[in-house]
Amino acid sequence: MKFNNIVAMIAATCGVTTAHAGGLSPEIVESSPVDPAPAAAASSVNPAYIVVGILAALLIGAAVSSDNDSGGSDEPEEPLCGRGSEC
């Protein structure tokens, strides 16, 4: 009978410790750290101004290049009469 008591105590002890092995507190779940994505740098200039500036530069370039073509022939102009030149 002594042997049965020892077996019963061992079984009871194992059952009690197994039931409360985790304790009564809620389980803590650790999440992996997440690095926030860096925010894009905000532009200090409105993109519409950039487009308008590029268009203005193209129009100025076209106007300057069209001033060289006066619609005349491809022959060089004759020099004007001036100081010390014979006319």
PDB file of N, CA, C and O in Angstrom, chain B, residues numbered from 101:
ATOM      1  N   MET B 101       0.800  -1.175   0.000  1.00  0.00           N
ATOM      2  CA  MET B 101       0.000   0.000   0.000  1.00  0.00           C
ATOM      3  C   MET B 101       0.857   1.258   0.000  1.00  0.00           C
ATOM      4  O   MET B 101       0.494   2.289  -0.567  1.00  0.00           O
ATOM      5  N   LYS B 102       1.985   1.139   0.643  1.00  0.00           N
ATOM      6  CA  LYS B 102       2.889   2.272   0.678  1.00  0.00           C
ATOM      7  C   LYS B 102       3.340   2.624  -0.738  1.00  0.00           C
ATOM      8  O   LYS B 102       3.511   3.795  -1.077  1.00  0.00           O
ATOM      9  N   PHE B 103       3.527   1.601  -1.546  1.00  0.00           N
ATOM     10  CA  PHE B 103       3.969   1.842  -2.922  1.00  0.00           C
ATOM     11  C   PHE B 103       2.876   2.565  -3.710  1.00  0.00           C
ATOM     12  O   PHE B 103       3.190   3.443  -4.513  1.00  0.00           O
ATOM     13  N   ASN B 104       1.615   2.226  -3.504  1.00  0.00           N
ATOM     14  CA  ASN B 104       0.508   2.877  -4.202  1.00  0.00           C
ATOM     15  C   ASN B 104       0.405   4.355  -3.817  1.00  0.00           C
ATOM     16  O   ASN B 104       0.095   5.194  -4.663  1.00  0.00           O
ATOM     17  N   ASN B 105       0.657   4.668  -2.578  1.00  0.00           N
ATOM     18  CA  ASN B 105       0.622   6.069  -2.136  1.00  0.00           C
ATOM     19  C   ASN B 105       1.722   6.892  -2.812  1.00  0.00           C
ATOM     20  O   ASN B 105       1.498   8.037  -3.204  1.00  0.00           O
ATOM     21  N   ILE B 106       2.899   6.303  -2.942  1.00  0.00           N
ATOM     22  CA  ILE B 106       4.017   7.010  -3.579  1.00  0.00           C
ATOM     23  C   ILE B 106       3.700   7.258  -5.056  1.00  0.00           C
ATOM     24  O   ILE B 106       3.962   8.349  -5.564  1.00  0.00           O
ATOM     25  N   VAL B 107       3.154   6.287  -5.735  1.00  0.00           N
ATOM     26  CA  VAL B 107       2.799   6.426  -7.140  1.00  0.00           C
ATOM     27  C   VAL B 107       1.695   7.472  -7.290  1.00  0.00           C
ATOM     28  O   VAL B 107       1.730   8.264  -8.232  1.00  0.00           O
ATOM     29  N   ALA B 108       0.732   7.491  -6.397  1.00  0.00           N
ATOM     30  CA  ALA B 108      -0.359   8.460  -6.461  1.00  0.00           C
ATOM     31  C   ALA B 108       0.161   9.883  -6.225  1.00  0.00           C
ATOM     32  O   ALA B 108      -0.275  10.821  -6.892  1.00  0.00           O
ATOM     33  N   MET B 109       1.082  10.041  -5.286  1.00  0.00           N
ATOM     34  CA  MET B 109       1.655  11.370  -5.029  1.00  0.00           C
ATOM     35  C   MET B 109       2.477  11.862  -6.227  1.00  0.00           C
ATOM     36  O   MET B 109       2.409  13.037  -6.586  1.00  0.00           O
ATOM     37  N   ILE B 110       3.235  10.984  -6.828  1.00  0.00           N
ATOM     38  CA  ILE B 110       4.039  11.372  -7.998  1.00  0.00           C
ATOM     39  C   ILE B 110       3.114  11.758  -9.150  1.00  0.00           C
ATOM     40  O   ILE B 110       3.371  12.745  -9.839  1.00  0.00           O
ATOM     41  N   ALA B 111       2.062  11.008  -9.366  1.00  0.00           N
ATOM     42  CA  ALA B 111       1.122  11.302 -10.446  1.00  0.00           C
ATOM     43  C   ALA B 111       0.405  12.623 -10.186  1.00  0.00           C
ATOM     44  O   ALA B 111       0.211  13.417 -11.107  1.00  0.00           O
ATOM     45  N   ALA B 112       0.012  12.858  -8.941  1.00  0.00           N
ATOM     46  CA  ALA B 112      -0.670  14.108  -8.602  1.00  0.00           C
ATOM     47  C   ALA B 112       0.274  15.299  -8.766  1.00  0.00           C
ATOM     48  O   ALA B 112      -0.135  16.353  -9.254  1.00  0.00           O
ATOM     49  N   THR B 113       1.508  15.137  -8.370  1.00  0.00           N
ATOM     50  CA  THR B 113       2.488  16.220  -8.486  1.00  0.00           C
ATOM     51  C   THR B 113       2.754  16.548  -9.953  1.00  0.00           C
ATOM     52  O   THR B 113       2.832  17.722 -10.316  1.00  0.00           O
ATOM     53  N   CYS B 114       2.892  15.549 -10.783  1.00  0.00           N
ATOM     54  CA  CYS B 114       3.134  15.795 -12.216  1.00  0.00           C
ATOM     55  C   CYS B 114       1.926  16.442 -12.866  1.00  0.00           C
ATOM     56  O   CYS B 114       2.079  17.310 -13.725  1.00  0.00           O
ATOM     57  N   GLY B 115       0.754  16.043 -12.479  1.00  0.00           N
ATOM     58  CA  GLY B 115      -0.456  16.616 -13.054  1.00  0.00           C
ATOM     59  C   GLY B 115      -0.631  18.073 -12.673  1.00  0.00           C
ATOM     60  O   GLY B 115      -1.043  18.878 -13.508  1.00  0.00           O
ATOM     61  N   VAL B 116      -0.334  18.428 -11.454  1.00  0.00           N
ATOM     62  CA  VAL B 116      -0.504  19.811 -10.996  1.00  0.00           C
ATOM     63  C   VAL B 116       0.525  20.722 -11.655  1.00  0.00           C
ATOM     64  O   VAL B 116       0.169  21.810 -12.106  1.00  0.00           O
ATOM     65  N   THR B 117       1.771  20.318 -11.724  1.00  0.00           N
ATOM     66  CA  THR B 117       2.801  21.180 -12.316  1.00  0.00           C
ATOM     67  C   THR B 117       2.599  21.312 -13.821  1.00  0.00           C
ATOM     68  O   THR B 117       2.905  22.367 -14.378  1.00  0.00           O
ATOM     69  N   THR B 118       2.101  20.297 -14.491  1.00  0.00           N
ATOM     70  CA  THR B 118       1.865  20.377 -15.922  1.00  0.00           C
ATOM     71  C   THR B 118       0.708  21.319 -16.230  1.00  0.00           C
ATOM     72  O   THR B 118       0.739  22.037 -17.230  1.00  0.00           O
ATOM     73  N   ALA B 119      -0.300  21.319 -15.386  1.00  0.00           N
ATOM     74  CA  ALA B 119      -1.454  22.163 -15.632  1.00  0.00           C
ATOM     75  C   ALA B 119      -1.124  23.643 -15.466  1.00  0.00           C
ATOM     76  O   ALA B 119      -1.718  24.476 -16.151  1.00  0.00           O
ATOM     77  N   HIS B 120      -0.214  23.991 -14.595  1.00  0.00           N
ATOM     78  CA  HIS B 120       0.119  25.384 -14.319  1.00  0.00           C
ATOM     79  C   HIS B 120       1.533  25.746 -14.785  1.00  0.00           C
ATOM     80  O   HIS B 120       2.132  26.685 -14.260  1.00  0.00           O
ATOM     81  N   ALA B 121       2.061  25.027 -15.746  1.00  0.00           N
ATOM     82  CA  ALA B 121       3.427  25.273 -16.190  1.00  0.00           C
ATOM     83  C   ALA B 121       3.581  26.657 -16.804  1.00  0.00           C
ATOM     84  O   ALA B 121       4.626  27.288 -16.642  1.00  0.00           O
ATOM     85  N   GLY B 122       2.564  27.139 -17.503  1.00  0.00           N
ATOM     86  CA  GLY B 122       2.650  28.450 -18.137  1.00  0.00           C
ATOM     87  C   GLY B 122       2.248  29.575 -17.221  1.00  0.00           C
ATOM     88  O   GLY B 122       2.403  30.740 -17.585  1.00  0.00           O
ATOM     89  N   GLY B 123       1.748  29.280 -16.072  1.00  0.00           N
ATOM     90  CA  GLY B 123       1.274  30.317 -15.171  1.00  0.00           C
ATOM     91  C   GLY B 123      -0.092  30.817 -15.609  1.00  0.00           C
ATOM     92  O   GLY B 123      -0.668  30.312 -16.573  1.00  0.00           O
ATOM     93  N   LEU B 124      -0.600  31.796 -14.907  1.00  0.00           N
ATOM     94  CA  LEU B 124      -1.926  32.321 -15.200  1.00  0.00           C
ATOM     95  C   LEU B 124      -1.886  33.632 -15.978  1.00  0.00           C
ATOM     96  O   LEU B 124      -2.939  34.160 -16.336  1.00  0.00           O
ATOM     97  N   SER B 125      -0.707  34.165 -16.247  1.00  0.00           N
ATOM     98  CA  SER B 125      -0.601  35.427 -16.986  1.00  0.00           C
ATOM     99  C   SER B 125      -0.811  35.164 -18.479  1.00  0.00           C
ATOM    100  O   SER B 125      -0.557  34.057 -18.954  1.00  0.00           O
ATOM    101  N   PRO B 126      -1.272  36.170 -19.214  1.00  0.00           N
ATOM    102  CA  PRO B 126      -1.478  35.970 -20.660  1.00  0.00           C
ATOM    103  C   PRO B 126      -0.143  35.765 -21.379  1.00  0.00           C
ATOM    104  O   PRO B 126       0.912  36.212 -20.928  1.00  0.00           O
ATOM    105  N   GLU B 127      -0.233  35.089 -22.487  1.00  0.00           N
ATOM    106  CA  GLU B 127       0.968  34.788 -23.255  1.00  0.00           C
ATOM    107  C   GLU B 127       1.507  36.052 -23.913  1.00  0.00           C
ATOM    108  O   GLU B 127       0.740  36.848 -24.453  1.00  0.00           O
ATOM    109  N   ILE B 128       2.809  36.236 -23.869  1.00  0.00           N
ATOM    110  CA  ILE B 128       3.457  37.402 -24.481  1.00  0.00           C
ATOM    111  C   ILE B 128       3.970  36.990 -25.853  1.00  0.00           C
ATOM    112  O   ILE B 128       4.773  36.064 -25.973  1.00  0.00           O
ATOM    113  N   VAL B 129       3.503  37.679 -26.879  1.00  0.00           N
ATOM    114  CA  VAL B 129       3.925  37.392 -28.241  1.00  0.00           C
ATOM    115  C   VAL B 129       4.862  38.503 -28.677  1.00  0.00           C
ATOM    116  O   VAL B 129       4.479  39.672 -28.716  1.00  0.00           O
ATOM    117  N   GLU B 130       6.075  38.137 -29.001  1.00  0.00           N
ATOM    118  CA  GLU B 130       7.050  39.131 -29.447  1.00  0.00           C
ATOM    119  C   GLU B 130       6.977  39.252 -30.964  1.00  0.00           C
ATOM    120  O   GLU B 130       7.051  38.257 -31.685  1.00  0.00           O
ATOM    121  N   SER B 131       6.833  40.463 -31.426  1.00  0.00           N
ATOM    122  CA  SER B 131       6.802  40.681 -32.870  1.00  0.00           C
ATOM    123  C   SER B 131       8.175  41.146 -33.327  1.00  0.00           C
ATOM    124  O   SER B 131       8.944  41.729 -32.563  1.00  0.00           O
ATOM    125  N   SER B 132       8.455  40.877 -34.576  1.00  0.00           N
ATOM    126  CA  SER B 132       9.744  41.306 -35.114  1.00  0.00           C
ATOM    127  C   SER B 132       9.721  42.820 -35.317  1.00  0.00           C
ATOM    128  O   SER B 132       8.692  43.370 -35.711  1.00  0.00           O
ATOM    129  N   PRO B 133      10.827  43.495 -35.059  1.00  0.00           N
ATOM    130  CA  PRO B 133      10.841  44.955 -35.234  1.00  0.00           C
ATOM    131  C   PRO B 133      10.705  45.327 -36.711  1.00  0.00           C
ATOM    132  O   PRO B 133      11.337  44.724 -37.578  1.00  0.00           O
ATOM    133  N   VAL B 134       9.883  46.311 -36.974  1.00  0.00           N
ATOM    134  CA  VAL B 134       9.633  46.753 -38.344  1.00  0.00           C
ATOM    135  C   VAL B 134      10.178  48.166 -38.487  1.00  0.00           C
ATOM    136  O   VAL B 134       9.772  49.076 -37.764  1.00  0.00           O
ATOM    137  N   ASP B 135      11.091  48.338 -39.416  1.00  0.00           N
ATOM    138  CA  ASP B 135      11.640  49.664 -39.673  1.00  0.00           C
ATOM    139  C   ASP B 135      10.672  50.434 -40.552  1.00  0.00           C
ATOM    140  O   ASP B 135      10.275  49.944 -41.610  1.00  0.00           O
ATOM    141  N   PRO B 136      10.287  51.626 -40.136  1.00  0.00           N
ATOM    142  CA  PRO B 136       9.388  52.412 -40.997  1.00  0.00           C
ATOM    143  C   PRO B 136      10.130  52.872 -42.243  1.00  0.00           C
ATOM    144  O   PRO B 136      11.314  53.203 -42.196  1.00  0.00           O
ATOM    145  N   ALA B 137       9.416  52.886 -43.346  1.00  0.00           N
ATOM    146  CA  ALA B 137      10.021  53.318 -44.607  1.00  0.00           C
ATOM    147  C   ALA B 137      10.287  54.818 -44.528  1.00  0.00           C
ATOM    148  O   ALA B 137       9.444  55.577 -44.049  1.00  0.00           O
ATOM    149  N   PRO B 138      11.461  55.246 -45.001  1.00  0.00           N
ATOM    150  CA  PRO B 138      11.744  56.690 -44.961  1.00  0.00           C
ATOM    151  C   PRO B 138      10.793  57.437 -45.882  1.00  0.00           C
ATOM    152  O   PRO B 138      10.519  57.005 -47.002  1.00  0.00           O
ATOM    153  N   ALA B 139      10.305  58.542 -45.400  1.00  0.00           N
ATOM    154  CA  ALA B 139       9.381  59.354 -46.185  1.00  0.00           C
ATOM    155  C   ALA B 139      10.139  60.061 -47.304  1.00  0.00           C
ATOM    156  O   ALA B 139      11.288  60.470 -47.137  1.00  0.00           O
ATOM    157  N   ALA B 140       9.483  60.192 -48.422  1.00  0.00           N
ATOM    158  CA  ALA B 140      10.100  60.891 -49.548  1.00  0.00           C
ATOM    159  C   ALA B 140      10.241  62.366 -49.211  1.00  0.00           C
ATOM    160  O   ALA B 140       9.361  62.971 -48.598  1.00  0.00           O
ATOM    161  N   ALA B 141      11.364  62.926 -49.625  1.00  0.00           N
ATOM    162  CA  ALA B 141      11.598  64.340 -49.367  1.00  0.00           C
ATOM    163  C   ALA B 141      10.620  65.179 -50.177  1.00  0.00           C
ATOM    164  O   ALA B 141      10.447  64.975 -51.379  1.00  0.00           O
ATOM    165  N   ALA B 142      10.001  66.099 -49.514  1.00  0.00           N
ATOM    166  CA  ALA B 142       9.033  66.959 -50.189  1.00  0.00           C
ATOM    167  C   ALA B 142       9.774  68.000 -51.027  1.00  0.00           C
ATOM    168  O   ALA B 142      10.764  68.582 -50.583  1.00  0.00           O
ATOM    169  N   SER B 143       9.290  68.219 -52.215  1.00  0.00           N
ATOM    170  CA  SER B 143       9.900  69.189 -53.113  1.00  0.00           C
ATOM    171  C   SER B 143       9.522  70.591 -52.670  1.00  0.00           C
ATOM    172  O   SER B 143       8.382  70.840 -52.277  1.00  0.00           O
ATOM    173  N   SER B 144      10.480  71.505 -52.734  1.00  0.00           N
ATOM    174  CA  SER B 144      10.195  72.876 -52.340  1.00  0.00           C
ATOM    175  C   SER B 144       9.631  73.684 -53.507  1.00  0.00           C
ATOM    176  O   SER B 144       9.161  74.806 -53.319  1.00  0.00           O
ATOM    177  N   VAL B 145       9.676  73.113 -54.715  1.00  0.00           N
ATOM    178  CA  VAL B 145       9.190  73.816 -55.903  1.00  0.00           C
ATOM    179  C   VAL B 145       8.024  73.033 -56.486  1.00  0.00           C
ATOM    180  O   VAL B 145       8.076  71.807 -56.585  1.00  0.00           O
ATOM    181  N   ASN B 146       6.989  73.736 -56.865  1.00  0.00           N
ATOM    182  CA  ASN B 146       5.838  73.119 -57.496  1.00  0.00           C
ATOM    183  C   ASN B 146       6.258  72.594 -58.876  1.00  0.00           C
ATOM    184  O   ASN B 146       6.863  73.345 -59.641  1.00  0.00           O
ATOM    185  N   PRO B 147       5.961  71.338 -59.222  1.00  0.00           N
ATOM    186  CA  PRO B 147       6.366  70.792 -60.516  1.00  0.00           C
ATOM    187  C   PRO B 147       5.817  71.577 -61.706  1.00  0.00           C
ATOM    188  O   PRO B 147       6.413  71.550 -62.782  1.00  0.00           O
ATOM    189  N   ALA B 148       4.704  72.267 -61.535  1.00  0.00           N
ATOM    190  CA  ALA B 148       4.150  73.059 -62.642  1.00  0.00           C
ATOM    191  C   ALA B 148       5.109  74.183 -63.038  1.00  0.00           C
ATOM    192  O   ALA B 148       5.223  74.516 -64.218  1.00  0.00           O
ATOM    193  N   TYR B 149       5.796  74.764 -62.057  1.00  0.00           N
ATOM    194  CA  TYR B 149       6.761  75.824 -62.362  1.00  0.00           C
ATOM    195  C   TYR B 149       7.948  75.279 -63.162  1.00  0.00           C
ATOM    196  O   TYR B 149       8.497  75.976 -64.015  1.00  0.00           O
ATOM    197  N   ILE B 150       8.334  74.053 -62.889  1.00  0.00           N
ATOM    198  CA  ILE B 150       9.443  73.452 -63.629  1.00  0.00           C
ATOM    199  C   ILE B 150       9.045  73.259 -65.091  1.00  0.00           C
ATOM    200  O   ILE B 150       9.826  73.554 -65.996  1.00  0.00           O
ATOM    201  N   VAL B 151       7.833  72.764 -65.318  1.00  0.00           N
ATOM    202  CA  VAL B 151       7.360  72.554 -66.695  1.00  0.00           C
ATOM    203  C   VAL B 151       7.253  73.886 -67.426  1.00  0.00           C
ATOM    204  O   VAL B 151       7.656  73.990 -68.585  1.00  0.00           O
ATOM    205  N   VAL B 152       6.714  74.903 -66.761  1.00  0.00           N
ATOM    206  CA  VAL B 152       6.591  76.220 -67.386  1.00  0.00           C
ATOM    207  C   VAL B 152       7.977  76.782 -67.699  1.00  0.00           C
ATOM    208  O   VAL B 152       8.170  77.384 -68.756  1.00  0.00           O
ATOM    209  N   GLY B 153       8.933  76.598 -66.810  1.00  0.00           N
ATOM    210  CA  GLY B 153      10.299  77.077 -67.056  1.00  0.00           C
ATOM    211  C   GLY B 153      10.948  76.394 -68.246  1.00  0.00           C
ATOM    212  O   GLY B 153      11.622  77.045 -69.045  1.00  0.00           O
ATOM    213  N   ILE B 154      10.753  75.094 -68.372  1.00  0.00           N
ATOM    214  CA  ILE B 154      11.325  74.359 -69.512  1.00  0.00           C
ATOM    215  C   ILE B 154      10.684  74.827 -70.818  1.00  0.00           C
ATOM    216  O   ILE B 154      11.372  75.035 -71.817  1.00  0.00           O
ATOM    217  N   LEU B 155       9.356  74.989 -70.799  1.00  0.00           N
ATOM    218  CA  LEU B 155       8.681  75.474 -72.013  1.00  0.00           C
ATOM    219  C   LEU B 155       9.150  76.881 -72.387  1.00  0.00           C
ATOM    220  O   LEU B 155       9.334  77.177 -73.568  1.00  0.00           O
ATOM    221  N   ALA B 156       9.346  77.750 -71.392  1.00  0.00           N
ATOM    222  CA  ALA B 156       9.825  79.102 -71.675  1.00  0.00           C
ATOM    223  C   ALA B 156      11.232  79.062 -72.270  1.00  0.00           C
ATOM    224  O   ALA B 156      11.536  79.813 -73.197  1.00  0.00           O
ATOM    225  N   ALA B 157      12.085  78.194 -71.743  1.00  0.00           N
ATOM    226  CA  ALA B 157      13.444  78.072 -72.280  1.00  0.00           C
ATOM    227  C   ALA B 157      13.419  77.572 -73.725  1.00  0.00           C
ATOM    228  O   ALA B 157      14.196  78.042 -74.556  1.00  0.00           O
ATOM    229  N   LEU B 158      12.547  76.638 -74.023  1.00  0.00           N
ATOM    230  CA  LEU B 158      12.436  76.141 -75.403  1.00  0.00           C
ATOM    231  C   LEU B 158      11.927  77.229 -76.342  1.00  0.00           C
ATOM    232  O   LEU B 158      12.425  77.362 -77.460  1.00  0.00           O
ATOM    233  N   LEU B 159      10.944  78.005 -75.902  1.00  0.00           N
ATOM    234  CA  LEU B 159      10.426  79.086 -76.747  1.00  0.00           C
ATOM    235  C   LEU B 159      11.475  80.170 -76.975  1.00  0.00           C
ATOM    236  O   LEU B 159      11.599  80.694 -78.082  1.00  0.00           O
ATOM    237  N   ILE B 160      12.225  80.504 -75.935  1.00  0.00           N
ATOM    238  CA  ILE B 160      13.294  81.510 -76.095  1.00  0.00           C
ATOM    239  C   ILE B 160      14.363  80.989 -77.042  1.00  0.00           C
ATOM    240  O   ILE B 160      14.864  81.732 -77.886  1.00  0.00           O
ATOM    241  N   GLY B 161      14.714  79.714 -76.906  1.00  0.00           N
ATOM    242  CA  GLY B 161      15.710  79.130 -77.805  1.00  0.00           C
ATOM    243  C   GLY B 161      15.238  79.125 -79.249  1.00  0.00           C
ATOM    244  O   GLY B 161      16.022  79.381 -80.163  1.00  0.00           O
ATOM    245  N   ALA B 162      13.956  78.835 -79.458  1.00  0.00           N
ATOM    246  CA  ALA B 162      13.417  78.843 -80.819  1.00  0.00           C
ATOM    247  C   ALA B 162      13.392  80.262 -81.383  1.00  0.00           C
ATOM    248  O   ALA B 162      13.657  80.454 -82.570  1.00  0.00           O
ATOM    249  N   ALA B 163      13.081  81.252 -80.557  1.00  0.00           N
ATOM    250  CA  ALA B 163      13.044  82.643 -81.022  1.00  0.00           C
ATOM    251  C   ALA B 163      14.444  83.142 -81.377  1.00  0.00           C
ATOM    252  O   ALA B 163      14.619  83.856 -82.365  1.00  0.00           O
ATOM    253  N   VAL B 164      15.434  82.769 -80.578  1.00  0.00           N
ATOM    254  CA  VAL B 164      16.809  83.205 -80.857  1.00  0.00           C
ATOM    255  C   VAL B 164      17.324  82.564 -82.136  1.00  0.00           C
ATOM    256  O   VAL B 164      17.992  83.224 -82.931  1.00  0.00           O
ATOM    257  N   SER B 165      17.025  81.301 -82.342  1.00  0.00           N
ATOM    258  CA  SER B 165      17.525  80.636 -83.544  1.00  0.00           C
ATOM    259  C   SER B 165      16.788  81.132 -84.790  1.00  0.00           C
ATOM    260  O   SER B 165      17.365  81.118 -85.877  1.00  0.00           O
ATOM    261  N   SER B 166      15.549  81.565 -84.667  1.00  0.00           N
ATOM    262  CA  SER B 166      14.834  82.060 -85.845  1.00  0.00           C
ATOM    263  C   SER B 166      15.260  83.477 -86.205  1.00  0.00           C
ATOM    264  O   SER B 166      15.039  83.895 -87.342  1.00  0.00           O
ATOM    265  N   ASP B 167      15.867  84.241 -85.283  1.00  0.00           N
ATOM    266  CA  ASP B 167      16.365  85.576 -85.601  1.00  0.00           C
ATOM    267  C   ASP B 167      17.547  85.514 -86.561  1.00  0.00           C
ATOM    268  O   ASP B 167      17.759  86.448 -87.335  1.00  0.00           O
ATOM    269  N   ASN B 168      18.306  84.446 -86.525  1.00  0.00           N
ATOM    270  CA  ASN B 168      19.455  84.313 -87.416  1.00  0.00           C
ATOM    271  C   ASN B 168      19.008  84.050 -88.849  1.00  0.00           C
ATOM    272  O   ASN B 168      19.730  84.394 -89.785  1.00  0.00           O
ATOM    273  N   ASP B 169      17.865  83.465 -89.039  1.00  0.00           N
ATOM    274  CA  ASP B 169      17.337  83.206 -90.376  1.00  0.00           C
ATOM    275  C   ASP B 169      16.408  84.363 -90.738  1.00  0.00           C
ATOM    276  O   ASP B 169      15.229  84.348 -90.382  1.00  0.00           O
ATOM    277  N   SER B 170      16.932  85.359 -91.440  1.00  0.00           N
ATOM    278  CA  SER B 170      16.118  86.533 -91.758  1.00  0.00           C
ATOM    279  C   SER B 170      15.312  86.333 -93.036  1.00  0.00           C
ATOM    280  O   SER B 170      14.665  87.271 -93.502  1.00  0.00           O
ATOM    281  N   GLY B 171      15.335  85.157 -93.603  1.00  0.00           N
ATOM    282  CA  GLY B 171      14.548  84.880 -94.792  1.00  0.00           C
ATOM    283  C   GLY B 171      15.272  85.279 -96.074  1.00  0.00           C
ATOM    284  O   GLY B 171      14.700  85.152 -97.156  1.00  0.00           O
ATOM    285  N   GLY B 172      16.470  85.741 -95.989  1.00  0.00           N
ATOM    286  CA  GLY B 172      17.233  86.150 -97.173  1.00  0.00           C
ATOM    287  C   GLY B 172      17.961  84.976 -97.781  1.00  0.00           C
ATOM    288  O   GLY B 172      17.753  83.823 -97.403  1.00  0.00           O
ATOM    289  N   SER B 173      18.829  85.296 -98.744  1.00  0.00           N
ATOM    290  CA  SER B 173      19.595  84.242 -99.410  1.00  0.00           C
ATOM    291  C   SER B 173      20.739  83.797 -98.514  1.00  0.00           C
ATOM    292  O   SER B 173      21.010  84.392 -97.471  1.00  0.00           O
ATOM    293  N   ASP B 174      21.398  82.736 -98.950  1.00  0.00           N
ATOM    294  CA  ASP B 174      22.508  82.196 -98.177  1.00  0.00           C
ATOM    295  C   ASP B 174      23.818  82.941 -98.446  1.00  0.00           C
ATOM    296  O   ASP B 174      24.846  82.599 -97.862  1.00  0.00           O
ATOM    297  N   GLU B 175      23.799  83.940 -99.309  1.00  0.00           N
ATOM    298  CA  GLU B 175      25.017  84.691 -99.606  1.00  0.00           C
ATOM    299  C   GLU B 175      25.335  85.625 -98.451  1.00  0.00           C
ATOM    300  O   GLU B 175      24.423  86.167 -97.827  1.00  0.00           O
ATOM    301  N   PRO B 176      26.622  85.825 -98.155  1.00  0.00           N
ATOM    302  CA  PRO B 176      26.985  86.746 -97.073  1.00  0.00           C
ATOM    303  C   PRO B 176      26.646  88.182 -97.450  1.00  0.00           C
ATOM    304  O   PRO B 176      26.690  88.558 -98.622  1.00  0.00           O
ATOM    305  N   GLU B 177      26.310  88.969 -96.449  1.00  0.00           N
ATOM    306  CA  GLU B 177      25.974  90.358 -96.700  1.00  0.00           C
ATOM    307  C   GLU B 177      27.221  91.158 -97.037  1.00  0.00           C
ATOM    308  O   GLU B 177      28.320  90.853 -96.574  1.00  0.00           O
ATOM    309  N   GLU B 178      27.027  92.204 -97.865  1.00  0.00           N
ATOM    310  CA  GLU B 178      28.152  93.072 -98.180  1.00  0.00           C
ATOM    311  C   GLU B 178      28.379  94.020 -97.010  1.00  0.00           C
ATOM    312  O   GLU B 178      27.423  94.461 -96.372  1.00  0.00           O
ATOM    313  N   PRO B 179      29.648  94.336 -96.723  1.00  0.00           N
ATOM    314  CA  PRO B 179      29.930  95.235 -95.623  1.00  0.00           C
ATOM    315  C   PRO B 179      29.394  96.643 -95.923  1.00  0.00           C
ATOM    316  O   PRO B 179      29.405  97.104 -97.064  1.00  0.00           O
ATOM    317  N   LEU B 180      28.933  97.297 -94.876  1.00  0.00           N
ATOM    318  CA  LEU B 180      28.429  98.661 -95.006  1.00  0.00           C
ATOM    319  C   LEU B 180      29.601  99.628 -95.148  1.00  0.00           C
ATOM    320  O   LEU B 180      30.705  99.341 -94.685  1.00  0.00           O
ATOM    321  N   CYS B 181      29.366 100.756 -95.780  1.00  0.00           N
ATOM    322  CA  CYS B 181      30.394 101.785 -95.903  1.00  0.00           C
ATOM    323  C   CYS B 181      30.595 102.417 -94.550  1.00  0.00           C
ATOM    324  O   CYS B 181      29.628 102.795 -93.889  1.00  0.00           O
ATOM    325  N   GLY B 182      31.807 102.535 -94.139  1.00  0.00           N
ATOM    326  CA  GLY B 182      32.087 103.126 -92.855  1.00  0.00           C
ATOM    327  C   GLY B 182      33.408 103.845 -92.895  1.00  0.00           C
ATOM    328  O   GLY B 182      33.865 104.249 -93.964  1.00  0.00           O
ATOM    329  N   ARG B 183      34.026 104.011 -91.756  1.00  0.00           N
ATOM    330  CA  ARG B 183      35.295 104.747 -91.697  1.00  0.00           C
ATOM    331  C   ARG B 183      36.384 104.010 -92.488  1.00  0.00           C
ATOM    332  O   ARG B 183      36.588 102.806 -92.334  1.00  0.00           O
ATOM    333  N   GLY B 184      37.039 104.741 -93.297  1.00  0.00           N
ATOM    334  CA  GLY B 184      38.215 104.251 -94.032  1.00  0.00           C
ATOM    335  C   GLY B 184      37.909 103.227 -95.090  1.00  0.00           C
ATOM    336  O   GLY B 184      38.846 102.715 -95.702  1.00  0.00           O
ATOM    337  N   SER B 185      36.683 102.897 -95.345  1.00  0.00           N
ATOM    338  CA  SER B 185      36.385 101.943 -96.393  1.00  0.00           C
ATOM    339  C   SER B 185      35.872 102.690 -97.606  1.00  0.00           C
ATOM    340  O   SER B 185      35.252 103.746 -97.481  1.00  0.00           O
ATOM    341  N   GLU B 186      36.121 102.165 -98.726  1.00  0.00           N
ATOM    342  CA  GLU B 186      35.686 102.810 -99.962  1.00  0.00           C
ATOM    343  C   GLU B 186      34.316 102.310-100.358  1.00  0.00           C
ATOM    344  O   GLU B 186      34.063 101.106-100.318  1.00  0.00           O
ATOM    345  N   CYS B 187      33.440 103.195-100.735  1.00  0.00           N
ATOM    346  CA  CYS B 187      32.116 102.809-101.153  1.00  0.00           C
ATOM    347  C   CYS B 187      31.949 102.959-102.631  1.00  0.00           C
ATOM    348  O   CYS B 187      30.876 102.674-103.163  1.00  0.00           O
TER     349      CYS B 187
END
